[in-house]
Amino acid sequence: MMLTSTKLSALFAAKHDKPQQPKYPYDATLVLIALALMSIGVIIVTSASMPVADRLHGNPFHFAIRHGIYIVGAILAAIAVLQLPMQFWRVTNPYLLFAAIGLLLAVLLIGRTVNGSTRWLALGPITIQAAEPAKLFFFAYLAGYLVRRYEEVTENLKGFIKPLGVFFLLALLLLLQPDLGTVVVMFATTIGLLFLAGARLWQFFALVFVGLMAVVALIVFEEYRLKRVTSFLDPWADPFGAGYQLTQSLMAYGRGNWFGQGLGNSLQKLEFLPEAHTDFVMAILAEELGFVGVLAVLGLILWMVIKALHIGNHALERGRAFDGFLSYSIGIWFSFQTAVNIGASAGILPTKGLTLPLVSYGGSSLIIMSIAVAILLRIDFELRVDGVQALNRGEKRKAKASASNAEDLHTPDSNALDSNASGSNKSAGANASPRATPNSSSAKAKPEDEGKAGIKAILARVAEEADND
């Protein structure tokens, strides 16, 4: 009987006393998606930039090397931001808005002009596109505002209008550069976030209508924007003039077919397609890797967006409103910017100077979007840590309850244990006591729930009665 009970105890311990397998404290899938997009970006940027890099700098890998440096800087920046608790963003988001306004003002005062647009700040060898951090800082402010003024936003017009006033100020500074593409992305993200926050439908539709009318007015009253729209509607009407870039991009898509011409075999990158490694990198990817390659990149970005929205939803369920709204804004930002970039290169939307997230060449965009991914990872990490802490608190309460139950089960047998303290009883007690005694180090190190403690106590009593017999 004693041997049988000992075997039962050993089997029970082997099945249920295994240490809990450690889980990742972060979303490993999100990290892999970001690294996959960066890897694809390195390959395509290298392939697309070799002809122009050889002509301009005498080194076909000039832009590839710079892009590799940007990726290293982006990863280091993401690691640094990953160490910041979300409390930092909750407290500092109003100051980040002032930083965004300061950057946009500095661009207008001392910025560098390239191709007729003043969008860059030159700090020695480093060039910063101020619109990129401005987007992230504005989204952080908007998430904080929705937390602080949630009732005003959902119940009256005044709370709904306030963040739009801040957006109007930033949009005005961006249009002076000019940079309509960034304004459109920020506007779409603002609309999406206000809608998800619970703004009234009539306010939402009114905002959409006013925004569309404003974009149309900006296009109509600016000659170069109107030319872009007309060339977008019929690029073949002037294939060597206003529609040249789009027609060359469409040729690249057409040559790609299902599986592409093969990596490095693009013809349009031979300086037929301007900006092949920046705004139109997707056209080169489509030509070399075909529809399958485009679908793979779109699938990765969609997966990342779904992850961001899932993290945001989880944060709202756990009462972390700021984290949830910021995750939503990052997901909307990534999805809409991807749609604008690919839509422009495929002839679905007018041409805009927006990069493809984590893929296109460009240091500022790559670093800021890597920071955004790091923020998503930090939000997910804090949600997981809170869950583990709550679980540990629950296990401690269960451990105390099981310890008291074990004491109650052993109290009637204390006299029998004292009267039968023999050598064989010591050996049986050695097998039973580490799991049955609530004050032992094993019980402290690995708390059991009430059911496990009760079953172990029963097995110990069976062993003790077998010794007494």
C-alpha positions as CSV (number, residue, x, y, z in Angstrom):
1,M,0.0,0.0,0.0
2,M,2.8,2.4,0.9
3,L,4.6,1.6,-2.4
4,T,1.4,2.3,-4.3
5,S,0.8,5.6,-2.6
6,T,4.4,6.7,-3.2
7,K,4.1,5.9,-6.9
8,L,0.8,7.8,-7.0
9,S,2.5,10.8,-5.4
10,A,5.4,10.6,-7.8
11,L,3.1,10.4,-10.8
12,F,1.0,13.3,-9.6
13,A,4.1,15.4,-8.9
14,A,5.6,14.6,-12.3
15,K,2.5,15.6,-14.1
16,H,1.5,18.8,-12.2
17,D,4.7,20.1,-10.5
18,K,6.6,21.0,-13.7
19,P,7.8,24.5,-13.7
20,Q,5.8,26.9,-15.8
21,Q,7.3,27.4,-19.2
22,P,8.7,31.0,-19.5
23,K,6.8,33.1,-22.0
24,Y,8.2,35.9,-24.1
25,P,7.8,39.3,-22.3
26,Y,7.2,40.9,-25.7
27,D,5.4,40.1,-29.0
28,A,8.0,38.2,-30.9
29,T,5.8,38.1,-34.0
30,L,5.8,41.9,-34.2
31,V,9.6,42.0,-34.0
32,L,9.9,39.4,-36.8
33,I,7.5,41.4,-39.0
34,A,9.4,44.6,-38.6
35,L,12.8,42.9,-39.3
36,A,11.3,41.1,-42.4
37,L,10.2,44.5,-43.8
38,M,13.5,46.0,-43.1
39,S,15.3,43.1,-44.8
40,I,13.1,43.4,-47.9
41,G,13.8,47.1,-47.8
42,V,17.6,46.6,-47.8
43,I,17.4,44.2,-50.8
44,I,15.1,46.3,-52.9
45,V,16.8,49.7,-52.1
46,T,20.1,48.2,-53.0
47,S,18.8,46.8,-56.3
48,A,16.9,50.0,-57.2
49,S,19.6,52.5,-56.3
50,M,22.7,51.0,-57.9
51,P,22.5,52.8,-61.3
52,V,21.8,56.2,-59.9
53,A,24.4,55.8,-57.1
54,D,27.0,54.8,-59.6
55,R,26.4,57.8,-61.7
56,L,26.2,60.3,-58.9
57,H,28.8,59.0,-56.4
58,G,30.9,56.5,-58.4
59,N,29.9,53.8,-56.0
60,P,26.9,51.5,-56.8
61,F,26.4,50.7,-53.1
62,H,26.4,54.3,-51.9
63,F,22.7,54.4,-51.0
64,A,22.7,50.8,-49.8
65,I,25.5,51.5,-47.3
66,R,23.6,54.6,-46.1
67,H,20.4,52.7,-45.8
68,G,22.2,50.0,-43.8
69,I,23.5,52.7,-41.4
70,Y,19.9,54.1,-41.1
71,I,18.7,50.6,-40.2
72,V,21.3,50.2,-37.5
73,G,20.4,53.7,-36.1
74,A,16.7,52.8,-36.3
75,I,17.2,49.6,-34.3
76,L,19.3,51.4,-31.7
77,A,16.7,54.1,-31.4
78,A,13.9,51.5,-31.1
79,I,15.9,49.7,-28.3
80,A,16.3,53.0,-26.4
81,V,12.6,53.9,-26.7
82,L,11.7,50.4,-25.6
83,Q,13.3,51.1,-22.2
84,L,10.9,54.1,-21.7
85,P,7.8,53.3,-19.7
86,M,4.5,54.4,-21.2
87,Q,4.1,56.7,-18.2
88,F,6.8,58.9,-19.9
89,W,4.6,59.3,-23.0
90,R,1.5,59.9,-20.9
91,V,3.2,62.7,-19.0
92,T,5.2,64.4,-21.8
93,N,2.8,64.3,-24.7
94,P,1.8,68.0,-24.4
95,Y,5.5,68.9,-24.4
96,L,6.0,66.7,-27.4
97,L,3.4,68.7,-29.3
98,F,5.4,71.9,-28.6
99,A,8.5,70.0,-29.9
100,A,6.7,69.2,-33.1
101,I,5.6,72.8,-33.6
102,G,9.2,73.9,-32.9
103,L,10.6,71.5,-35.5
104,L,8.2,72.6,-38.2
105,L,9.0,76.3,-37.5
106,A,12.7,75.6,-37.6
107,V,12.3,74.0,-41.0
108,L,10.7,77.1,-42.4
109,L,13.4,79.3,-40.9
110,I,16.6,77.4,-41.4
111,G,15.6,74.3,-43.4
112,R,17.2,72.9,-46.5
113,T,15.4,73.2,-49.8
114,V,15.4,70.2,-52.2
115,N,13.4,70.0,-55.4
116,G,11.4,73.1,-54.4
117,S,10.4,71.8,-51.0
118,T,11.8,73.0,-47.6
119,R,11.4,69.9,-45.5
120,W,14.8,69.0,-44.0
121,L,16.9,70.2,-41.1
122,A,20.6,69.8,-41.6
123,L,22.6,69.1,-38.4
124,G,26.1,68.6,-39.8
125,P,26.1,65.3,-41.7
126,I,22.7,64.4,-40.3
127,T,19.5,65.4,-42.2
128,I,16.2,65.3,-40.4
129,Q,12.8,65.5,-42.1
130,A,10.8,67.3,-39.4
131,A,7.4,66.1,-40.6
132,E,8.2,62.5,-39.5
133,P,8.7,63.1,-35.7
134,A,5.9,65.7,-35.9
135,K,3.5,63.0,-36.9
136,L,4.4,60.7,-34.0
137,F,4.4,63.6,-31.5
138,F,1.0,64.8,-32.7
139,F,-0.5,61.3,-32.4
140,A,0.9,61.0,-28.8
141,Y,-0.7,64.3,-28.0
142,L,-4.0,63.3,-29.6
143,A,-4.1,60.1,-27.6
144,G,-3.4,62.0,-24.4
145,Y,-6.1,64.6,-25.2
146,L,-8.7,61.9,-25.8
147,V,-7.9,60.5,-22.3
148,R,-8.1,63.9,-20.6
149,R,-11.2,65.2,-22.4
150,Y,-13.0,62.0,-23.3
151,E,-16.4,63.2,-22.1
152,E,-16.0,66.5,-23.9
153,V,-15.1,64.8,-27.2
154,T,-18.0,62.4,-27.0
155,E,-20.7,64.7,-25.6
156,N,-20.2,68.3,-27.0
157,L,-18.8,70.0,-30.0
158,K,-16.2,72.1,-28.1
159,G,-14.2,69.1,-27.1
160,F,-14.4,67.7,-30.6
161,I,-13.1,71.0,-32.2
162,K,-10.1,71.5,-29.9
163,P,-7.8,68.8,-31.3
164,L,-8.8,69.9,-34.8
165,G,-7.5,73.4,-34.0
166,V,-4.1,71.9,-33.1
167,F,-4.2,69.8,-36.3
168,F,-5.0,73.0,-38.3
169,L,-1.9,74.7,-36.9
170,L,0.4,71.8,-37.8
171,A,-1.3,71.4,-41.2
172,L,-0.6,75.1,-41.9
173,L,3.1,74.7,-41.1
174,L,3.3,71.6,-43.2
175,L,1.6,73.3,-46.2
176,L,4.1,76.1,-46.1
177,Q,6.9,73.6,-46.8
178,P,4.9,72.3,-48.8
179,D,3.9,68.8,-47.7
180,L,0.3,67.9,-48.5
181,G,0.9,64.2,-48.3
182,T,1.8,64.3,-44.6
183,V,-1.2,66.6,-43.9
184,V,-3.5,64.0,-45.6
185,V,-2.0,61.1,-43.5
186,M,-2.4,63.1,-40.2
187,F,-5.9,64.1,-41.1
188,A,-6.9,60.5,-41.9
189,T,-5.4,59.3,-38.7
190,T,-7.1,62.0,-36.7
191,I,-10.5,61.1,-38.2
192,G,-10.0,57.4,-37.5
193,L,-8.9,58.0,-33.9
194,L,-11.8,60.3,-33.2
195,F,-14.2,57.8,-34.7
196,L,-12.8,55.0,-32.6
197,A,-12.9,57.2,-29.5
198,G,-16.7,57.5,-29.8
199,A,-17.3,60.8,-31.5
200,R,-20.8,61.5,-32.7
201,L,-21.5,60.4,-36.2
202,W,-22.7,63.7,-37.5
203,Q,-19.5,65.3,-36.2
204,F,-17.5,62.6,-37.9
205,F,-19.2,63.0,-41.2
206,A,-19.0,66.7,-41.1
207,L,-15.3,66.5,-40.4
208,V,-14.8,64.1,-43.3
209,F,-16.8,66.5,-45.6
210,V,-14.9,69.6,-44.6
211,G,-11.5,67.8,-44.9
212,L,-12.3,66.6,-48.4
213,M,-13.4,70.1,-49.4
214,A,-10.2,71.5,-48.0
215,V,-8.0,69.0,-49.9
216,V,-9.8,69.7,-53.1
217,A,-9.4,73.5,-52.6
218,L,-5.6,73.0,-51.9
219,I,-5.3,71.0,-55.2
220,V,-7.3,73.4,-57.3
221,F,-5.6,76.6,-56.2
222,E,-2.1,75.2,-56.6
223,E,-1.0,74.8,-60.2
224,Y,1.6,72.0,-59.6
225,R,-0.8,69.9,-57.6
226,L,-3.5,70.3,-60.2
227,K,-1.0,69.1,-62.9
228,R,-0.3,66.0,-60.7
229,V,-4.0,65.2,-60.5
230,T,-4.7,65.7,-64.2
231,S,-1.6,63.6,-65.1
232,F,-2.8,61.0,-62.6
233,L,-6.2,60.8,-64.3
234,D,-4.7,60.3,-67.7
235,P,-0.9,59.8,-67.5
236,W,-0.7,58.6,-71.1
237,A,-1.9,62.0,-72.4
238,D,1.6,63.4,-71.7
239,P,3.8,60.3,-71.2
240,F,7.1,62.3,-71.6
241,G,6.0,65.3,-69.5
242,A,3.6,65.5,-66.5
243,G,2.8,61.8,-66.7
244,Y,6.3,60.6,-67.2
245,Q,7.0,59.2,-63.7
246,L,3.6,57.5,-63.4
247,T,3.8,55.9,-66.9
248,Q,7.3,54.5,-66.1
249,S,6.0,53.1,-62.8
250,L,3.1,51.5,-64.5
251,M,5.5,49.9,-67.0
252,A,7.4,48.4,-64.1
253,Y,4.2,46.9,-62.6
254,G,3.3,45.5,-66.0
255,R,6.6,43.9,-66.6
256,G,6.5,42.2,-63.2
257,N,3.6,39.9,-64.0
258,W,3.0,37.1,-61.4
259,F,6.6,36.3,-60.3
260,G,8.7,39.2,-61.6
261,Q,11.7,39.4,-63.8
262,G,14.0,38.2,-61.1
263,L,16.0,40.1,-58.4
264,G,18.2,42.7,-60.0
265,N,16.7,42.4,-63.5
266,S,14.6,45.6,-63.5
267,L,14.9,47.9,-66.5
268,Q,13.0,50.8,-65.0
269,K,15.6,51.3,-62.3
270,L,18.2,52.1,-65.1
271,E,17.2,55.8,-64.5
272,F,14.0,55.5,-66.5
273,L,11.9,55.8,-63.3
274,P,12.9,58.8,-61.1
275,E,13.1,58.3,-57.3
276,A,13.1,54.5,-57.9
277,H,14.6,53.8,-54.4
278,T,12.5,56.2,-52.4
279,D,8.8,57.0,-53.2
280,F,8.6,54.4,-56.1
281,V,10.4,51.5,-54.5
282,M,7.3,49.4,-54.7
283,A,7.3,49.7,-58.5
284,I,10.8,48.2,-58.7
285,L,9.8,45.5,-56.2
286,A,6.8,44.7,-58.4
287,E,9.0,44.5,-61.5
288,E,11.6,42.2,-59.9
289,L,9.4,40.0,-57.6
290,G,6.1,40.3,-59.3
291,F,2.6,40.2,-57.8
292,V,3.7,37.6,-55.3
293,G,6.4,39.9,-53.9
294,V,3.9,42.8,-53.7
295,L,1.4,40.6,-52.0
296,A,4.0,39.4,-49.4
297,V,4.9,43.0,-48.5
298,L,1.2,44.0,-48.2
299,G,0.6,40.9,-46.1
300,L,3.4,41.8,-43.7
301,I,2.2,45.4,-43.3
302,L,-1.4,44.3,-42.9
303,W,-0.3,41.8,-40.2
304,M,1.5,44.6,-38.4
305,V,-1.5,46.9,-38.6
306,I,-3.8,44.1,-37.2
307,K,-1.3,43.6,-34.4
308,A,-1.4,47.3,-33.5
309,L,-5.2,47.4,-33.5
310,H,-5.3,44.2,-31.4
311,I,-2.8,45.7,-28.9
312,G,-4.9,48.8,-28.7
313,N,-8.1,46.9,-28.1
314,H,-6.4,44.8,-25.4
315,A,-5.1,48.0,-23.7
316,L,-8.6,49.6,-23.7
317,E,-10.0,46.4,-22.2
318,R,-7.4,46.6,-19.4
319,G,-8.2,50.3,-18.7
320,R,-5.2,51.7,-20.4
321,A,-6.9,54.3,-22.6
322,F,-3.8,56.3,-23.6
323,D,-2.0,53.1,-24.6
324,G,-5.0,51.9,-26.6
325,F,-5.5,55.2,-28.5
326,L,-1.8,55.5,-29.3
327,S,-1.7,51.9,-30.6
328,Y,-4.8,52.7,-32.8
329,S,-3.2,55.8,-34.2
330,I,0.0,53.9,-35.1
331,G,-2.0,51.2,-36.8
332,I,-4.1,53.7,-38.8
333,W,-0.9,55.7,-39.7
334,F,0.9,52.7,-41.0
335,S,-2.0,51.5,-43.0
336,F,-3.0,54.8,-44.6
337,Q,0.6,55.7,-45.5
338,T,1.1,52.3,-47.1
339,A,-2.1,52.8,-49.1
340,V,-1.0,56.3,-50.3
341,N,2.5,55.2,-51.3
342,I,1.4,52.1,-53.2
343,G,-1.7,53.8,-54.6
344,A,0.5,56.6,-56.0
345,S,3.0,54.2,-57.6
346,A,0.2,52.1,-59.1
347,G,-1.8,55.0,-60.5
348,I,-4.6,54.7,-58.0
349,L,-3.9,58.0,-56.2
350,P,-2.1,61.2,-57.2
351,T,1.7,61.2,-56.6
352,K,2.7,62.0,-53.0
353,G,6.1,62.0,-51.4
354,L,5.4,59.4,-48.8
355,T,7.6,56.5,-48.0
356,L,6.6,52.9,-47.7
357,P,6.8,52.0,-43.9
358,L,10.1,50.3,-43.0
359,V,11.0,49.6,-46.6
360,S,11.7,52.8,-48.5
361,Y,15.1,54.6,-48.4
362,G,15.1,57.5,-45.9
363,G,16.6,57.8,-42.5
364,S,14.0,60.0,-40.7
365,S,11.1,57.8,-41.8
366,L,12.8,54.6,-41.0
367,I,13.9,55.7,-37.5
368,I,10.5,57.2,-36.5
369,M,8.6,54.2,-37.7
370,S,10.9,51.9,-35.9
371,I,10.3,54.0,-32.8
372,A,6.6,53.6,-33.4
373,V,7.0,49.8,-33.5
374,A,9.0,50.0,-30.3
375,I,6.1,51.8,-28.6
376,L,3.8,49.0,-29.7
377,L,6.2,46.5,-28.2
378,R,6.4,48.5,-24.9
379,I,2.6,48.7,-24.6
380,D,2.3,45.0,-25.2
381,F,5.1,44.3,-22.7
382,E,3.4,46.3,-20.0
383,L,0.1,44.6,-20.6
384,R,1.9,41.2,-20.2
385,V,3.7,42.3,-17.1
386,D,0.4,43.5,-15.5
387,G,-1.2,40.2,-16.4
388,V,1.7,38.2,-14.8
389,Q,1.6,40.3,-11.7
390,A,-2.2,39.9,-11.3
391,L,-1.8,36.1,-11.8
392,N,0.9,36.0,-9.2
393,R,-1.2,37.8,-6.7
394,G,-4.0,35.4,-7.4
395,E,-1.7,32.4,-6.9
396,K,-0.4,33.8,-3.6
397,R,-4.0,34.0,-2.3
398,K,-4.7,30.5,-3.5
399,A,-1.4,29.3,-1.9
400,K,-2.5,30.7,1.5
401,A,-5.9,29.1,1.2
402,S,-4.3,25.7,0.3
403,A,-1.8,26.0,3.1
404,S,-4.6,26.5,5.7
405,N,-6.6,23.5,4.1
406,A,-3.5,21.3,4.4
407,E,-3.1,22.2,8.1
408,D,-6.7,21.3,8.7
409,L,-6.3,17.9,7.0
410,H,-3.2,17.0,9.0
411,T,-4.4,18.0,12.5
412,P,-6.3,14.8,13.3
413,D,-3.2,12.6,12.5
414,S,-0.7,14.5,14.6
415,N,-0.9,12.1,17.6
416,A,-0.5,9.1,15.3
417,L,2.5,10.6,13.7
418,D,4.1,11.3,17.2
419,S,3.4,7.8,18.5
420,N,4.8,6.0,15.4
421,A,8.0,7.9,14.9
422,S,10.1,4.9,13.7
423,G,12.8,4.6,11.1
424,S,10.4,3.5,8.4
425,N,8.0,6.4,9.3
426,K,10.9,8.8,8.9
427,S,11.5,7.6,5.3
428,A,7.8,7.8,4.5
429,G,7.7,11.3,6.1
430,A,10.6,12.3,4.0
431,N,8.6,11.5,0.9
432,A,5.4,13.2,2.1
433,S,6.4,16.2,4.2
434,P,8.0,18.4,1.6
435,R,4.8,18.5,-0.3
436,A,2.3,18.2,2.6
437,T,3.8,20.7,5.0
438,P,2.7,24.3,4.2
439,N,5.7,25.9,5.9
440,S,8.3,24.0,3.8
441,S,10.6,25.8,1.4
442,S,9.1,23.8,-1.5
443,A,5.6,25.1,-0.8
444,K,6.9,28.7,-0.6
445,A,8.9,28.4,-3.8
446,K,6.0,26.8,-5.8
447,P,2.5,27.6,-4.5
448,E,-0.2,25.1,-5.4
449,D,-3.9,25.7,-5.9
450,E,-6.4,24.3,-3.6
451,G,-7.2,21.2,-5.6
452,K,-3.6,20.1,-5.9
453,A,-2.9,20.7,-2.2
454,G,-5.9,18.7,-1.2
455,I,-5.0,15.7,-3.4
456,K,-1.4,15.7,-2.1
457,A,-2.6,15.8,1.5
458,I,-4.9,12.7,0.8
459,L,-2.0,10.8,-0.7
460,A,0.2,11.7,2.3
461,R,-2.5,10.4,4.7
462,V,-2.7,7.1,2.7
463,A,1.0,6.7,3.1
464,E,0.9,7.4,6.8
465,E,-1.9,4.9,7.5
466,A,0.0,2.3,5.5
467,D,3.0,2.8,7.8
468,N,0.8,2.5,10.9
469,D,-0.6,-0.8,9.6
